[in-house]
Amino acid sequence: MKLEDLFLIIEDRKRTMPKNSYVATLLQEGKDRVLQKVGEETTEVIIAAKNASKKALVHEIADLLFHLLVLMASFNVSPKDVFQELENRQKN
């Protein structure tokens, strides 16, 4: 799955707020809860990396990327915005 495709799904959940959606629930809980999840997942990535378990690291990075995309959606930042910033940095 492409990051942009996952982001579109998250954006759809943000717009439609289905009752059974984890994304919708997370967004309804507010930005502090989204930030908390990003912090938790970041810590879990660090621990997995320290423990040198590739399988655990891949799992935790996937969780972190997902929650970063939810954070981005909650602040109206798109992957395109982030990729543009990275491209701008490459030119400097």
PyMOL Python script that loads the backbone (N, CA, C, O; Angstrom):
from pymol import cmd

cmd.read_pdbstr("""\
ATOM      1  N   MET A   1       0.848  -1.187   0.000  1.00  0.00           N
ATOM      2  CA  MET A   1       0.000   0.000   0.000  1.00  0.00           C
ATOM      3  C   MET A   1       0.890   1.245   0.000  1.00  0.00           C
ATOM      4  O   MET A   1       1.888   1.307   0.717  1.00  0.00           O
ATOM      5  N   LYS A   2       0.523   2.212  -0.794  1.00  0.00           N
ATOM      6  CA  LYS A   2       1.249   3.477  -0.835  1.00  0.00           C
ATOM      7  C   LYS A   2       0.800   4.369   0.320  1.00  0.00           C
ATOM      8  O   LYS A   2      -0.350   4.319   0.758  1.00  0.00           O
ATOM      9  N   LEU A   3       1.733   5.182   0.798  1.00  0.00           N
ATOM     10  CA  LEU A   3       1.426   6.118   1.886  1.00  0.00           C
ATOM     11  C   LEU A   3       0.273   7.041   1.511  1.00  0.00           C
ATOM     12  O   LEU A   3      -0.602   7.321   2.330  1.00  0.00           O
ATOM     13  N   GLU A   4       0.283   7.508   0.273  1.00  0.00           N
ATOM     14  CA  GLU A   4      -0.767   8.421  -0.177  1.00  0.00           C
ATOM     15  C   GLU A   4      -2.140   7.751  -0.154  1.00  0.00           C
ATOM     16  O   GLU A   4      -3.141   8.389   0.171  1.00  0.00           O
ATOM     17  N   ASP A   5      -2.183   6.460  -0.502  1.00  0.00           N
ATOM     18  CA  ASP A   5      -3.452   5.725  -0.497  1.00  0.00           C
ATOM     19  C   ASP A   5      -3.985   5.577   0.934  1.00  0.00           C
ATOM     20  O   ASP A   5      -5.177   5.757   1.183  1.00  0.00           O
ATOM     21  N   LEU A   6      -3.094   5.251   1.858  1.00  0.00           N
ATOM     22  CA  LEU A   6      -3.500   5.139   3.253  1.00  0.00           C
ATOM     23  C   LEU A   6      -3.976   6.491   3.774  1.00  0.00           C
ATOM     24  O   LEU A   6      -4.948   6.566   4.526  1.00  0.00           O
ATOM     25  N   PHE A   7      -3.289   7.556   3.373  1.00  0.00           N
ATOM     26  CA  PHE A   7      -3.698   8.896   3.800  1.00  0.00           C
ATOM     27  C   PHE A   7      -5.094   9.234   3.281  1.00  0.00           C
ATOM     28  O   PHE A   7      -5.884   9.854   3.994  1.00  0.00           O
ATOM     29  N   LEU A   8      -5.402   8.837   2.057  1.00  0.00           N
ATOM     30  CA  LEU A   8      -6.737   9.081   1.505  1.00  0.00           C
ATOM     31  C   LEU A   8      -7.814   8.349   2.302  1.00  0.00           C
ATOM     32  O   LEU A   8      -8.909   8.874   2.503  1.00  0.00           O
ATOM     33  N   ILE A   9      -7.504   7.151   2.750  1.00  0.00           N
ATOM     34  CA  ILE A   9      -8.445   6.411   3.603  1.00  0.00           C
ATOM     35  C   ILE A   9      -8.646   7.150   4.919  1.00  0.00           C
ATOM     36  O   ILE A   9      -9.773   7.286   5.394  1.00  0.00           O
ATOM     37  N   ILE A  10      -7.554   7.626   5.506  1.00  0.00           N
ATOM     38  CA  ILE A  10      -7.642   8.372   6.769  1.00  0.00           C
ATOM     39  C   ILE A  10      -8.445   9.655   6.573  1.00  0.00           C
ATOM     40  O   ILE A  10      -9.275  10.004   7.412  1.00  0.00           O
ATOM     41  N   GLU A  11      -8.202  10.347   5.481  1.00  0.00           N
ATOM     42  CA  GLU A  11      -8.961  11.559   5.179  1.00  0.00           C
ATOM     43  C   GLU A  11     -10.456  11.250   5.019  1.00  0.00           C
ATOM     44  O   GLU A  11     -11.308  12.023   5.457  1.00  0.00           O
ATOM     45  N   ASP A  12     -10.759  10.122   4.393  1.00  0.00           N
ATOM     46  CA  ASP A  12     -12.156   9.719   4.236  1.00  0.00           C
ATOM     47  C   ASP A  12     -12.790   9.461   5.610  1.00  0.00           C
ATOM     48  O   ASP A  12     -13.921   9.874   5.864  1.00  0.00           O
ATOM     49  N   ARG A  13     -12.058   8.781   6.486  1.00  0.00           N
ATOM     50  CA  ARG A  13     -12.572   8.525   7.845  1.00  0.00           C
ATOM     51  C   ARG A  13     -12.776   9.842   8.601  1.00  0.00           C
ATOM     52  O   ARG A  13     -13.732   9.990   9.362  1.00  0.00           O
ATOM     53  N   LYS A  14     -11.880  10.778   8.383  1.00  0.00           N
ATOM     54  CA  LYS A  14     -12.004  12.091   9.023  1.00  0.00           C
ATOM     55  C   LYS A  14     -13.267  12.808   8.531  1.00  0.00           C
ATOM     56  O   LYS A  14     -13.972  13.446   9.313  1.00  0.00           O
ATOM     57  N   ARG A  15     -13.536  12.698   7.259  1.00  0.00           N
ATOM     58  CA  ARG A  15     -14.684  13.375   6.661  1.00  0.00           C
ATOM     59  C   ARG A  15     -16.005  12.697   7.033  1.00  0.00           C
ATOM     60  O   ARG A  15     -16.984  13.377   7.339  1.00  0.00           O
ATOM     61  N   THR A  16     -16.036  11.355   7.009  1.00  0.00           N
ATOM     62  CA  THR A  16     -17.290  10.633   7.208  1.00  0.00           C
ATOM     63  C   THR A  16     -17.528  10.184   8.644  1.00  0.00           C
ATOM     64  O   THR A  16     -18.670   9.945   9.039  1.00  0.00           O
ATOM     65  N   MET A  17     -16.465  10.068   9.423  1.00  0.00           N
ATOM     66  CA  MET A  17     -16.514   9.681  10.843  1.00  0.00           C
ATOM     67  C   MET A  17     -17.402   8.458  11.095  1.00  0.00           C
ATOM     68  O   MET A  17     -18.345   8.539  11.882  1.00  0.00           O
ATOM     69  N   PRO A  18     -17.116   7.322  10.437  1.00  0.00           N
ATOM     70  CA  PRO A  18     -17.925   6.126  10.681  1.00  0.00           C
ATOM     71  C   PRO A  18     -17.796   5.649  12.131  1.00  0.00           C
ATOM     72  O   PRO A  18     -16.743   5.797  12.751  1.00  0.00           O
ATOM     73  N   LYS A  19     -18.858   5.088  12.649  1.00  0.00           N
ATOM     74  CA  LYS A  19     -18.902   4.688  14.061  1.00  0.00           C
ATOM     75  C   LYS A  19     -17.870   3.627  14.418  1.00  0.00           C
ATOM     76  O   LYS A  19     -17.323   3.648  15.520  1.00  0.00           O
ATOM     77  N   ASN A  20     -17.599   2.711  13.514  1.00  0.00           N
ATOM     78  CA  ASN A  20     -16.708   1.597  13.819  1.00  0.00           C
ATOM     79  C   ASN A  20     -15.256   1.851  13.393  1.00  0.00           C
ATOM     80  O   ASN A  20     -14.484   0.901  13.262  1.00  0.00           O
ATOM     81  N   SER A  21     -14.881   3.091  13.179  1.00  0.00           N
ATOM     82  CA  SER A  21     -13.555   3.435  12.675  1.00  0.00           C
ATOM     83  C   SER A  21     -12.624   3.859  13.804  1.00  0.00           C
ATOM     84  O   SER A  21     -12.949   4.748  14.590  1.00  0.00           O
ATOM     85  N   TYR A  22     -11.457   3.208  13.874  1.00  0.00           N
ATOM     86  CA  TYR A  22     -10.434   3.597  14.850  1.00  0.00           C
ATOM     87  C   TYR A  22      -9.981   5.036  14.593  1.00  0.00           C
ATOM     88  O   TYR A  22      -9.815   5.814  15.532  1.00  0.00           O
ATOM     89  N   VAL A  23      -9.784   5.381  13.335  1.00  0.00           N
ATOM     90  CA  VAL A  23      -9.349   6.740  12.985  1.00  0.00           C
ATOM     91  C   VAL A  23     -10.375   7.770  13.459  1.00  0.00           C
ATOM     92  O   VAL A  23     -10.012   8.773  14.073  1.00  0.00           O
ATOM     93  N   ALA A  24     -11.638   7.525  13.178  1.00  0.00           N
ATOM     94  CA  ALA A  24     -12.689   8.454  13.595  1.00  0.00           C
ATOM     95  C   ALA A  24     -12.714   8.603  15.115  1.00  0.00           C
ATOM     96  O   ALA A  24     -12.837   9.712  15.635  1.00  0.00           O
ATOM     97  N   THR A  25     -12.598   7.481  15.819  1.00  0.00           N
ATOM     98  CA  THR A  25     -12.581   7.524  17.288  1.00  0.00           C
ATOM     99  C   THR A  25     -11.395   8.333  17.788  1.00  0.00           C
ATOM    100  O   THR A  25     -11.536   9.174  18.676  1.00  0.00           O
ATOM    101  N   LEU A  26     -10.235   8.078  17.218  1.00  0.00           N
ATOM    102  CA  LEU A  26      -9.023   8.794  17.620  1.00  0.00           C
ATOM    103  C   LEU A  26      -9.176  10.294  17.381  1.00  0.00           C
ATOM    104  O   LEU A  26      -8.827  11.101  18.242  1.00  0.00           O
ATOM    105  N   LEU A  27      -9.691  10.663  16.226  1.00  0.00           N
ATOM    106  CA  LEU A  27      -9.875  12.081  15.910  1.00  0.00           C
ATOM    107  C   LEU A  27     -10.916  12.725  16.819  1.00  0.00           C
ATOM    108  O   LEU A  27     -10.765  13.885  17.203  1.00  0.00           O
ATOM    109  N   GLN A  28     -11.961  11.997  17.165  1.00  0.00           N
ATOM    110  CA  GLN A  28     -12.984  12.525  18.072  1.00  0.00           C
ATOM    111  C   GLN A  28     -12.418  12.755  19.474  1.00  0.00           C
ATOM    112  O   GLN A  28     -12.869  13.649  20.190  1.00  0.00           O
ATOM    113  N   GLU A  29     -11.436  11.951  19.859  1.00  0.00           N
ATOM    114  CA  GLU A  29     -10.821  12.104  21.178  1.00  0.00           C
ATOM    115  C   GLU A  29      -9.949  13.356  21.255  1.00  0.00           C
ATOM    116  O   GLU A  29      -9.588  13.796  22.346  1.00  0.00           O
ATOM    117  N   GLY A  30      -9.618  13.919  20.122  1.00  0.00           N
ATOM    118  CA  GLY A  30      -8.918  15.191  20.083  1.00  0.00           C
ATOM    119  C   GLY A  30      -7.439  15.092  19.754  1.00  0.00           C
ATOM    120  O   GLY A  30      -6.843  14.015  19.759  1.00  0.00           O
ATOM    121  N   LYS A  31      -6.875  16.242  19.471  1.00  0.00           N
ATOM    122  CA  LYS A  31      -5.476  16.315  19.032  1.00  0.00           C
ATOM    123  C   LYS A  31      -4.507  15.842  20.108  1.00  0.00           C
ATOM    124  O   LYS A  31      -3.471  15.259  19.788  1.00  0.00           O
ATOM    125  N   ASP A  32      -4.825  16.081  21.378  1.00  0.00           N
ATOM    126  CA  ASP A  32      -3.939  15.605  22.441  1.00  0.00           C
ATOM    127  C   ASP A  32      -3.819  14.079  22.418  1.00  0.00           C
ATOM    128  O   ASP A  32      -2.736  13.538  22.640  1.00  0.00           O
ATOM    129  N   ARG A  33      -4.924  13.392  22.153  1.00  0.00           N
ATOM    130  CA  ARG A  33      -4.904  11.931  22.094  1.00  0.00           C
ATOM    131  C   ARG A  33      -4.101  11.453  20.883  1.00  0.00           C
ATOM    132  O   ARG A  33      -3.359  10.476  20.980  1.00  0.00           O
ATOM    133  N   VAL A  34      -4.243  12.130  19.758  1.00  0.00           N
ATOM    134  CA  VAL A  34      -3.472  11.782  18.563  1.00  0.00           C
ATOM    135  C   VAL A  34      -1.982  11.978  18.854  1.00  0.00           C
ATOM    136  O   VAL A  34      -1.164  11.124  18.512  1.00  0.00           O
ATOM    137  N   LEU A  35      -1.637  13.087  19.476  1.00  0.00           N
ATOM    138  CA  LEU A  35      -0.237  13.347  19.831  1.00  0.00           C
ATOM    139  C   LEU A  35       0.292  12.307  20.800  1.00  0.00           C
ATOM    140  O   LEU A  35       1.439  11.874  20.682  1.00  0.00           O
ATOM    141  N   GLN A  36      -0.523  11.906  21.748  1.00  0.00           N
ATOM    142  CA  GLN A  36      -0.138  10.878  22.707  1.00  0.00           C
ATOM    143  C   GLN A  36       0.194   9.571  21.982  1.00  0.00           C
ATOM    144  O   GLN A  36       1.195   8.922  22.285  1.00  0.00           O
ATOM    145  N   LYS A  37      -0.656   9.191  21.022  1.00  0.00           N
ATOM    146  CA  LYS A  37      -0.418   7.954  20.270  1.00  0.00           C
ATOM    147  C   LYS A  37       0.881   8.034  19.473  1.00  0.00           C
ATOM    148  O   LYS A  37       1.619   7.052  19.401  1.00  0.00           O
ATOM    149  N   VAL A  38       1.169   9.187  18.874  1.00  0.00           N
ATOM    150  CA  VAL A  38       2.424   9.345  18.129  1.00  0.00           C
ATOM    151  C   VAL A  38       3.602   9.183  19.083  1.00  0.00           C
ATOM    152  O   VAL A  38       4.590   8.532  18.742  1.00  0.00           O
ATOM    153  N   GLY A  39       3.507   9.772  20.277  1.00  0.00           N
ATOM    154  CA  GLY A  39       4.567   9.631  21.271  1.00  0.00           C
ATOM    155  C   GLY A  39       4.754   8.188  21.697  1.00  0.00           C
ATOM    156  O   GLY A  39       5.884   7.707  21.788  1.00  0.00           O
ATOM    157  N   GLU A  40       3.660   7.497  21.958  1.00  0.00           N
ATOM    158  CA  GLU A  40       3.736   6.085  22.360  1.00  0.00           C
ATOM    159  C   GLU A  40       4.388   5.244  21.269  1.00  0.00           C
ATOM    160  O   GLU A  40       5.264   4.425  21.545  1.00  0.00           O
ATOM    161  N   GLU A  41       3.958   5.451  20.041  1.00  0.00           N
ATOM    162  CA  GLU A  41       4.496   4.660  18.936  1.00  0.00           C
ATOM    163  C   GLU A  41       5.966   4.975  18.692  1.00  0.00           C
ATOM    164  O   GLU A  41       6.736   4.083  18.335  1.00  0.00           O
ATOM    165  N   THR A  42       6.361   6.219  18.877  1.00  0.00           N
ATOM    166  CA  THR A  42       7.768   6.593  18.731  1.00  0.00           C
ATOM    167  C   THR A  42       8.622   5.830  19.736  1.00  0.00           C
ATOM    168  O   THR A  42       9.676   5.295  19.391  1.00  0.00           O
ATOM    169  N   THR A  43       8.160   5.786  20.977  1.00  0.00           N
ATOM    170  CA  THR A  43       8.873   5.057  22.022  1.00  0.00           C
ATOM    171  C   THR A  43       8.980   3.574  21.674  1.00  0.00           C
ATOM    172  O   THR A  43      10.028   2.961  21.875  1.00  0.00           O
ATOM    173  N   GLU A  44       7.902   3.001  21.154  1.00  0.00           N
ATOM    174  CA  GLU A  44       7.908   1.591  20.793  1.00  0.00           C
ATOM    175  C   GLU A  44       8.866   1.304  19.636  1.00  0.00           C
ATOM    176  O   GLU A  44       9.470   0.232  19.588  1.00  0.00           O
ATOM    177  N   VAL A  45       9.011   2.245  18.707  1.00  0.00           N
ATOM    178  CA  VAL A  45       9.988   2.092  17.625  1.00  0.00           C
ATOM    179  C   VAL A  45      11.398   2.065  18.208  1.00  0.00           C
ATOM    180  O   VAL A  45      12.216   1.229  17.825  1.00  0.00           O
ATOM    181  N   ILE A  46      11.675   2.963  19.119  1.00  0.00           N
ATOM    182  CA  ILE A  46      13.007   3.029  19.728  1.00  0.00           C
ATOM    183  C   ILE A  46      13.325   1.732  20.464  1.00  0.00           C
ATOM    184  O   ILE A  46      14.428   1.201  20.339  1.00  0.00           O
ATOM    185  N   ILE A  47      12.373   1.226  21.223  1.00  0.00           N
ATOM    186  CA  ILE A  47      12.588  -0.013  21.969  1.00  0.00           C
ATOM    187  C   ILE A  47      12.812  -1.189  21.019  1.00  0.00           C
ATOM    188  O   ILE A  47      13.705  -2.007  21.242  1.00  0.00           O
ATOM    189  N   ALA A  48      12.008  -1.274  19.968  1.00  0.00           N
ATOM    190  CA  ALA A  48      12.173  -2.358  18.993  1.00  0.00           C
ATOM    191  C   ALA A  48      13.541  -2.276  18.317  1.00  0.00           C
ATOM    192  O   ALA A  48      14.183  -3.301  18.092  1.00  0.00           O
ATOM    193  N   ALA A  49      13.981  -1.080  17.999  1.00  0.00           N
ATOM    194  CA  ALA A  49      15.300  -0.911  17.377  1.00  0.00           C
ATOM    195  C   ALA A  49      16.410  -1.306  18.348  1.00  0.00           C
ATOM    196  O   ALA A  49      17.381  -1.958  17.963  1.00  0.00           O
ATOM    197  N   LYS A  50      16.260  -0.912  19.587  1.00  0.00           N
ATOM    198  CA  LYS A  50      17.260  -1.254  20.603  1.00  0.00           C
ATOM    199  C   LYS A  50      17.348  -2.760  20.802  1.00  0.00           C
ATOM    200  O   LYS A  50      18.431  -3.301  21.028  1.00  0.00           O
ATOM    201  N   ASN A  51      16.209  -3.435  20.717  1.00  0.00           N
ATOM    202  CA  ASN A  51      16.174  -4.886  20.897  1.00  0.00           C
ATOM    203  C   ASN A  51      16.587  -5.655  19.650  1.00  0.00           C
ATOM    204  O   ASN A  51      16.672  -6.883  19.668  1.00  0.00           O
ATOM    205  N   ALA A  52      16.842  -4.929  18.571  1.00  0.00           N
ATOM    206  CA  ALA A  52      17.352  -5.498  17.315  1.00  0.00           C
ATOM    207  C   ALA A  52      16.460  -6.598  16.739  1.00  0.00           C
ATOM    208  O   ALA A  52      16.952  -7.586  16.195  1.00  0.00           O
ATOM    209  N   SER A  53      15.164  -6.419  16.862  1.00  0.00           N
ATOM    210  CA  SER A  53      14.225  -7.362  16.259  1.00  0.00           C
ATOM    211  C   SER A  53      13.630  -6.714  15.019  1.00  0.00           C
ATOM    212  O   SER A  53      12.810  -5.801  15.115  1.00  0.00           O
ATOM    213  N   LYS A  54      14.049  -7.194  13.858  1.00  0.00           N
ATOM    214  CA  LYS A  54      13.568  -6.600  12.611  1.00  0.00           C
ATOM    215  C   LYS A  54      12.048  -6.704  12.504  1.00  0.00           C
ATOM    216  O   LYS A  54      11.385  -5.741  12.120  1.00  0.00           O
ATOM    217  N   LYS A  55      11.495  -7.867  12.841  1.00  0.00           N
ATOM    218  CA  LYS A  55      10.058  -8.061  12.746  1.00  0.00           C
ATOM    219  C   LYS A  55       9.312  -7.067  13.634  1.00  0.00           C
ATOM    220  O   LYS A  55       8.345  -6.444  13.195  1.00  0.00           O
ATOM    221  N   ALA A  56       9.756  -6.919  14.870  1.00  0.00           N
ATOM    222  CA  ALA A  56       9.117  -5.974  15.798  1.00  0.00           C
ATOM    223  C   ALA A  56       9.313  -4.545  15.320  1.00  0.00           C
ATOM    224  O   ALA A  56       8.405  -3.721  15.427  1.00  0.00           O
ATOM    225  N   LEU A  57      10.493  -4.247  14.794  1.00  0.00           N
ATOM    226  CA  LEU A  57      10.782  -2.895  14.312  1.00  0.00           C
ATOM    227  C   LEU A  57       9.877  -2.531  13.138  1.00  0.00           C
ATOM    228  O   LEU A  57       9.331  -1.429  13.092  1.00  0.00           O
ATOM    229  N   VAL A  58       9.719  -3.441  12.202  1.00  0.00           N
ATOM    230  CA  VAL A  58       8.832  -3.190  11.051  1.00  0.00           C
ATOM    231  C   VAL A  58       7.407  -2.946  11.545  1.00  0.00           C
ATOM    232  O   VAL A  58       6.736  -2.023  11.083  1.00  0.00           O
ATOM    233  N   HIS A  59       6.952  -3.770  12.479  1.00  0.00           N
ATOM    234  CA  HIS A  59       5.601  -3.619  13.036  1.00  0.00           C
ATOM    235  C   HIS A  59       5.418  -2.250  13.685  1.00  0.00           C
ATOM    236  O   HIS A  59       4.416  -1.575  13.448  1.00  0.00           O
ATOM    237  N   GLU A  60       6.380  -1.843  14.498  1.00  0.00           N
ATOM    238  CA  GLU A  60       6.266  -0.573  15.218  1.00  0.00           C
ATOM    239  C   GLU A  60       6.414   0.631  14.292  1.00  0.00           C
ATOM    240  O   GLU A  60       5.758   1.653  14.490  1.00  0.00           O
ATOM    241  N   ILE A  61       7.270   0.511  13.285  1.00  0.00           N
ATOM    242  CA  ILE A  61       7.390   1.606  12.310  1.00  0.00           C
ATOM    243  C   ILE A  61       6.077   1.774  11.554  1.00  0.00           C
ATOM    244  O   ILE A  61       5.648   2.898  11.293  1.00  0.00           O
ATOM    245  N   ALA A  62       5.436   0.657  11.201  1.00  0.00           N
ATOM    246  CA  ALA A  62       4.136   0.732  10.521  1.00  0.00           C
ATOM    247  C   ALA A  62       3.121   1.446  11.413  1.00  0.00           C
ATOM    248  O   ALA A  62       2.361   2.292  10.942  1.00  0.00           O
ATOM    249  N   ASP A  63       3.111   1.101  12.707  1.00  0.00           N
ATOM    250  CA  ASP A  63       2.203   1.780  13.643  1.00  0.00           C
ATOM    251  C   ASP A  63       2.507   3.276  13.721  1.00  0.00           C
ATOM    252  O   ASP A  63       1.596   4.104  13.725  1.00  0.00           O
ATOM    253  N   LEU A  64       3.789   3.610  13.781  1.00  0.00           N
ATOM    254  CA  LEU A  64       4.173   5.021  13.865  1.00  0.00           C
ATOM    255  C   LEU A  64       3.786   5.777  12.602  1.00  0.00           C
ATOM    256  O   LEU A  64       3.237   6.876  12.683  1.00  0.00           O
ATOM    257  N   LEU A  65       4.064   5.200  11.439  1.00  0.00           N
ATOM    258  CA  LEU A  65       3.690   5.864  10.180  1.00  0.00           C
ATOM    259  C   LEU A  65       2.185   6.084  10.112  1.00  0.00           C
ATOM    260  O   LEU A  65       1.728   7.152   9.705  1.00  0.00           O
ATOM    261  N   PHE A  66       1.417   5.078  10.510  1.00  0.00           N
ATOM    262  CA  PHE A  66      -0.031   5.215  10.510  1.00  0.00           C
ATOM    263  C   PHE A  66      -0.465   6.369  11.403  1.00  0.00           C
ATOM    264  O   PHE A  66      -1.261   7.212  10.989  1.00  0.00           O
ATOM    265  N   HIS A  67       0.050   6.412  12.616  1.00  0.00           N
ATOM    266  CA  HIS A  67      -0.363   7.465  13.547  1.00  0.00           C
ATOM    267  C   HIS A  67       0.157   8.840  13.121  1.00  0.00           C
ATOM    268  O   HIS A  67      -0.486   9.854  13.392  1.00  0.00           O
ATOM    269  N   LEU A  68       1.316   8.882  12.459  1.00  0.00           N
ATOM    270  CA  LEU A  68       1.783  10.155  11.896  1.00  0.00           C
ATOM    271  C   LEU A  68       0.827  10.650  10.814  1.00  0.00           C
ATOM    272  O   LEU A  68       0.562  11.848  10.720  1.00  0.00           O
ATOM    273  N   LEU A  69       0.313   9.738  10.004  1.00  0.00           N
ATOM    274  CA  LEU A  69      -0.652  10.129   8.977  1.00  0.00           C
ATOM    275  C   LEU A  69      -1.950  10.639   9.596  1.00  0.00           C
ATOM    276  O   LEU A  69      -2.555  11.579   9.080  1.00  0.00           O
ATOM    277  N   VAL A  70      -2.379  10.029  10.694  1.00  0.00           N
ATOM    278  CA  VAL A  70      -3.566  10.525  11.395  1.00  0.00           C
ATOM    279  C   VAL A  70      -3.280  11.923  11.945  1.00  0.00           C
ATOM    280  O   VAL A  70      -4.125  12.814  11.853  1.00  0.00           O
ATOM    281  N   LEU A  71      -2.098  12.111  12.512  1.00  0.00           N
ATOM    282  CA  LEU A  71      -1.696  13.434  13.014  1.00  0.00           C
ATOM    283  C   LEU A  71      -1.711  14.459  11.883  1.00  0.00           C
ATOM    284  O   LEU A  71      -2.229  15.564  12.042  1.00  0.00           O
ATOM    285  N   MET A  72      -1.142  14.084  10.749  1.00  0.00           N
ATOM    286  CA  MET A  72      -1.107  14.982   9.605  1.00  0.00           C
ATOM    287  C   MET A  72      -2.519  15.361   9.178  1.00  0.00           C
ATOM    288  O   MET A  72      -2.802  16.533   8.932  1.00  0.00           O
ATOM    289  N   ALA A  73      -3.400  14.378   9.090  1.00  0.00           N
ATOM    290  CA  ALA A  73      -4.786  14.655   8.697  1.00  0.00           C
ATOM    291  C   ALA A  73      -5.458  15.590   9.695  1.00  0.00           C
ATOM    292  O   ALA A  73      -6.222  16.473   9.305  1.00  0.00           O
ATOM    293  N   SER A  74      -5.177  15.398  10.969  1.00  0.00           N
ATOM    294  CA  SER A  74      -5.826  16.239  11.981  1.00  0.00           C
ATOM    295  C   SER A  74      -5.350  17.684  11.913  1.00  0.00           C
ATOM    296  O   SER A  74      -6.055  18.591  12.356  1.00  0.00           O
ATOM    297  N   PHE A  75      -4.158  17.904  11.361  1.00  0.00           N
ATOM    298  CA  PHE A  75      -3.623  19.266  11.219  1.00  0.00           C
ATOM    299  C   PHE A  75      -3.642  19.751   9.768  1.00  0.00           C
ATOM    300  O   PHE A  75      -3.024  20.764   9.439  1.00  0.00           O
ATOM    301  N   ASN A  76      -4.356  19.024   8.901  1.00  0.00           N
ATOM    302  CA  ASN A  76      -4.486  19.396   7.487  1.00  0.00           C
ATOM    303  C   ASN A  76      -3.141  19.517   6.772  1.00  0.00           C
ATOM    304  O   ASN A  76      -2.910  20.439   5.989  1.00  0.00           O
ATOM    305  N   VAL A  77      -2.268  18.564   7.064  1.00  0.00           N
ATOM    306  CA  VAL A  77      -0.973  18.460   6.386  1.00  0.00           C
ATOM    307  C   VAL A  77      -1.024  17.187   5.549  1.00  0.00           C
ATOM    308  O   VAL A  77      -1.378  16.125   6.061  1.00  0.00           O
ATOM    309  N   SER A  78      -0.681  17.279   4.291  1.00  0.00           N
ATOM    310  CA  SER A  78      -0.744  16.112   3.414  1.00  0.00           C
ATOM    311  C   SER A  78       0.651  15.516   3.210  1.00  0.00           C
ATOM    312  O   SER A  78       1.654  16.193   3.435  1.00  0.00           O
ATOM    313  N   PRO A  79       0.717  14.257   2.785  1.00  0.00           N
ATOM    314  CA  PRO A  79       2.022  13.701   2.429  1.00  0.00           C
ATOM    315  C   PRO A  79       2.721  14.543   1.365  1.00  0.00           C
ATOM    316  O   PRO A  79       3.944  14.684   1.378  1.00  0.00           O
ATOM    317  N   LYS A  80       1.934  15.101   0.443  1.00  0.00           N
ATOM    318  CA  LYS A  80       2.516  15.956  -0.594  1.00  0.00           C
ATOM    319  C   LYS A  80       3.265  17.141   0.034  1.00  0.00           C
ATOM    320  O   LYS A  80       4.341  17.515  -0.433  1.00  0.00           O
ATOM    321  N   ASP A  81       2.692  17.727   1.093  1.00  0.00           N
ATOM    322  CA  ASP A  81       3.357  18.830   1.796  1.00  0.00           C
ATOM    323  C   ASP A  81       4.710  18.384   2.351  1.00  0.00           C
ATOM    324  O   ASP A  81       5.709  19.095   2.237  1.00  0.00           O
ATOM    325  N   VAL A  82       4.722  17.203   2.946  1.00  0.00           N
ATOM    326  CA  VAL A  82       5.950  16.683   3.558  1.00  0.00           C
ATOM    327  C   VAL A  82       6.973  16.327   2.485  1.00  0.00           C
ATOM    328  O   VAL A  82       8.154  16.645   2.621  1.00  0.00           O
ATOM    329  N   PHE A  83       6.522  15.667   1.417  1.00  0.00           N
ATOM    330  CA  PHE A  83       7.440  15.316   0.337  1.00  0.00           C
ATOM    331  C   PHE A  83       8.018  16.562  -0.331  1.00  0.00           C
ATOM    332  O   PHE A  83       9.179  16.568  -0.739  1.00  0.00           O
ATOM    333  N   GLN A  84       7.212  17.609  -0.443  1.00  0.00           N
ATOM    334  CA  GLN A  84       7.699  18.868  -1.014  1.00  0.00           C
ATOM    335  C   GLN A  84       8.787  19.467  -0.122  1.00  0.00           C
ATOM    336  O   GLN A  84       9.801  19.960  -0.616  1.00  0.00           O
ATOM    337  N   GLU A  85       8.572  19.421   1.187  1.00  0.00           N
ATOM    338  CA  GLU A  85       9.587  19.920   2.127  1.00  0.00           C
ATOM    339  C   GLU A  85      10.886  19.130   1.993  1.00  0.00           C
ATOM    340  O   GLU A  85      11.970  19.713   1.993  1.00  0.00           O
ATOM    341  N   LEU A  86      10.781  17.819   1.880  1.00  0.00           N
ATOM    342  CA  LEU A  86      11.977  17.000   1.721  1.00  0.00           C
ATOM    343  C   LEU A  86      12.680  17.319   0.401  1.00  0.00           C
ATOM    344  O   LEU A  86      13.909  17.367   0.345  1.00  0.00           O
ATOM    345  N   GLU A  87      11.908  17.533  -0.645  1.00  0.00           N
ATOM    346  CA  GLU A  87      12.491  17.888  -1.938  1.00  0.00           C
ATOM    347  C   GLU A  87      13.197  19.248  -1.854  1.00  0.00           C
ATOM    348  O   GLU A  87      14.288  19.426  -2.395  1.00  0.00           O
ATOM    349  N   ASN A  88      12.560  20.198  -1.168  1.00  0.00           N
ATOM    350  CA  ASN A  88      13.175  21.520  -0.994  1.00  0.00           C
ATOM    351  C   ASN A  88      14.501  21.422  -0.264  1.00  0.00           C
ATOM    352  O   ASN A  88      15.449  22.132  -0.600  1.00  0.00           O
ATOM    353  N   ARG A  89      14.575  20.558   0.722  1.00  0.00           N
ATOM    354  CA  ARG A  89      15.809  20.388   1.484  1.00  0.00           C
ATOM    355  C   ARG A  89      16.919  19.784   0.623  1.00  0.00           C
ATOM    356  O   ARG A  89      18.095  20.096   0.813  1.00  0.00           O
ATOM    357  N   GLN A  90      16.548  18.933  -0.310  1.00  0.00           N
ATOM    358  CA  GLN A  90      17.517  18.305  -1.177  1.00  0.00           C
ATOM    359  C   GLN A  90      18.178  19.316  -2.114  1.00  0.00           C
ATOM    360  O   GLN A  90      19.327  19.142  -2.520  1.00  0.00           O
ATOM    361  N   LYS A  91      17.448  20.359  -2.447  1.00  0.00           N
ATOM    362  CA  LYS A  91      17.954  21.376  -3.374  1.00  0.00           C
ATOM    363  C   LYS A  91      18.924  22.336  -2.696  1.00  0.00           C
ATOM    364  O   LYS A  91      19.696  23.021  -3.366  1.00  0.00           O
ATOM    365  N   ASN A  92      18.884  22.386  -1.378  1.00  0.00           N
ATOM    366  CA  ASN A  92      19.746  23.328  -0.633  1.00  0.00           C
ATOM    367  C   ASN A  92      21.049  22.713  -0.229  1.00  0.00           C
ATOM    368  O   ASN A  92      21.875  23.375   0.399  1.00  0.00           O
TER     369      ASN A  92
END
""", "prot")
cmd.dss("prot")
cmd.show_as("cartoon", "prot")
cmd.util.cbc("prot")
cmd.orient("prot")
